[in-house]
Amino acid sequence: MAFTIAISDERTPLKNNTWLKIFIGFFLINWINSYVGNTDTANWILENTLVFLFLGFMIFTYKKFIFSDLSYLLVCIYLCLHVYGSKYTYAENPFGYWLKDALDLSRNHYDRIVHFSFGFLLAYPMREMFLKWLKFPSWVAWTLPIEITLSVSGFYELIEWAVADVFFKAQGDAYLGTQGDIWDAQKDIFLAFSGAIIATTIVSIIKRMISK
């Protein structure tokens, strides 16, 4: 059961891919657990709308586009972080409170972790998509994940505003999780942007070291 490392071009179909089956099972367990005993079902549904859309895209395009094991692992970790946040709302997440107490922080930073993870964990799968599927040049595949992360993060903050202030005002505070920080949206965008830069830089360094 060999694990496909970052530089490998192997992409194995589901029926022959034990790792992918493990990732799917692990995520489903976490997803179900996030619903069972959640503190706000309406907020859980709102938070998981994008998960449904994301998984729908992955399933619909699977036969045509198969990622490497590493990309599936990174996607699995990110989705698990997200659904864990949806169980309690981001602002009330227990792990965030534990970090707050352990590090003497001023707020629950779990939402910051997930926003950073969006860029850090998903930049490599995006890079793989541009290189393997779309056959873009390497420099484009390095740049686009950063640009897309920045764009999607900004667009997501607009969606959050619309959901919280226009469509579901009752869920506004829980969904946004700003915790009184007027610059919360800007900080979230910056963290995702920074995560993508760090991830793509690490990949580039590793590939250069291996190619020598």
Buried (B, 14 or more C-beta within 10 A) or exposed (E): EEEBEBEEEEBBEEEEBEBBEBBBEBBEEBBEBBBEEBEBEEBBBBBBEEBEEBBEEBEEEEEEBBBBBBBBBBBBBBBBBBBBBBBBBBBBBEBBBEBBEEEEEEBBBBBBBBBBBBBBBBBBBBBBBBBBEEEBEEEEBBBBBBEBBBEBBBEBBEEBEEBBEEEBEEBBBBBBBBBEEEEBBEBBBBBBBBBBBBBBEBBEEEEEEEEE
